[in-house]
Amino acid sequence: MEFDKETKEFVAQLKQSHIYLEYLTAKEEAIKDENLWNRIMDYRRNRFDMSSILNGREIYDRIEIFERDYADLYDNEIARNYLDAELALCRLLQDISLSLVADLDF
């Protein structure tokens, strides 16, 4: 591929970023508790599945149930730190993707 070297260099820089390092630290902490990690993964799967719901009323009902079912994660500092770090990393990757597309005549 034409940009293999540049891509690898960019990924190496990303891996040294504060956002990525914070994500790794939060993930390592969360994984220490297998039950908590499984609960976080369950939360992530179910949250992703909710994104495919199209019916407005159904979304509100599901969100209410979802938030009640996972309230313990919101109260858990380790889980909250992981989810916040993951969100920050996702936003960084989205920003990079948007910048690439915006700067191309695509």
C-alpha positions in Angstrom: 0.0 0.0 0.0 1.2 3.5 -0.8 0.9 4.9 2.7 2.0 2.0 4.8 5.0 3.7 6.4 3.1 6.9 7.0 0.1 5.1 8.5 2.3 3.1 10.8 4.1 6.3 12.0 0.7 8.0 12.5 -0.6 5.0 14.5 2.6 5.1 16.6 2.0 8.7 17.4 -1.6 8.0 18.3 -0.4 5.2 20.7 1.7 7.9 22.5 -1.2 10.3 22.8 -2.6 11.2 26.2 -6.0 10.1 25.2 -4.9 6.6 24.1 -2.6 6.1 27.1 -5.4 7.1 29.4 -7.7 4.6 27.7 -5.2 1.8 28.2 -4.8 2.6 31.8 -8.5 2.7 32.4 -8.9 -0.6 30.5 -6.2 -2.3 32.5 -7.9 -1.3 35.7 -11.3 -2.4 34.6 -10.1 -5.8 33.3 -8.7 -6.6 36.8 -12.3 -7.3 38.0 -13.6 -10.0 35.6 -17.2 -9.5 36.7 -17.0 -5.7 36.2 -15.3 -6.1 32.8 -18.1 -8.5 31.7 -20.7 -6.1 32.9 -19.0 -3.3 30.9 -18.9 -5.4 27.8 -22.5 -6.3 28.2 -23.3 -2.6 28.6 -21.4 -1.7 25.4 -23.1 -4.4 23.4 -26.6 -3.5 24.5 -25.9 0.2 24.0 -24.8 -0.5 20.4 -27.9 -2.6 19.8 -30.1 0.3 20.9 -28.7 2.4 18.2 -30.6 0.3 15.6 -34.0 1.1 17.1 -35.9 3.4 14.8 -39.3 3.9 16.5 -39.1 7.0 18.7 -41.3 5.8 21.5 -39.5 2.5 21.7 -36.2 4.3 22.0 -37.4 6.3 25.1 -38.7 3.1 26.7 -35.5 1.2 26.0 -33.3 4.0 27.2 -35.2 4.3 30.5 -34.9 0.5 31.1 -31.2 0.5 30.0 -30.3 3.3 32.3 -32.0 1.6 35.2 -30.3 -1.7 34.4 -26.9 -0.2 34.2 -27.1 2.4 37.0 -24.5 0.5 39.0 -21.9 1.1 36.2 -22.5 4.9 36.3 -21.8 4.8 40.1 -18.7 2.7 39.7 -15.6 4.9 39.4 -13.5 2.2 37.5 -16.3 1.6 35.0 -17.0 5.3 34.6 -13.3 6.0 34.0 -13.1 3.3 31.4 -16.3 4.4 29.6 -15.2 8.0 29.6 -11.7 7.1 28.3 -13.2 4.9 25.6 -15.6 7.7 24.5 -12.7 10.2 24.4 -10.7 7.8 22.1 -13.7 7.2 19.9 -14.2 10.9 19.5 -10.6 11.4 18.6 -10.8 8.7 15.9 -14.0 10.2 14.6 -12.4 13.6 14.4 -9.4 12.1 12.5 -11.8 10.4 10.1 -13.9 13.6 9.6 -10.7 15.6 9.0 -9.5 13.2 6.4 -12.8 13.1 4.5 -13.2 16.9 4.8 -9.8 17.6 3.3 -10.4 15.3 0.3 -12.6 15.9 -2.7 -14.6 12.8 -1.9 
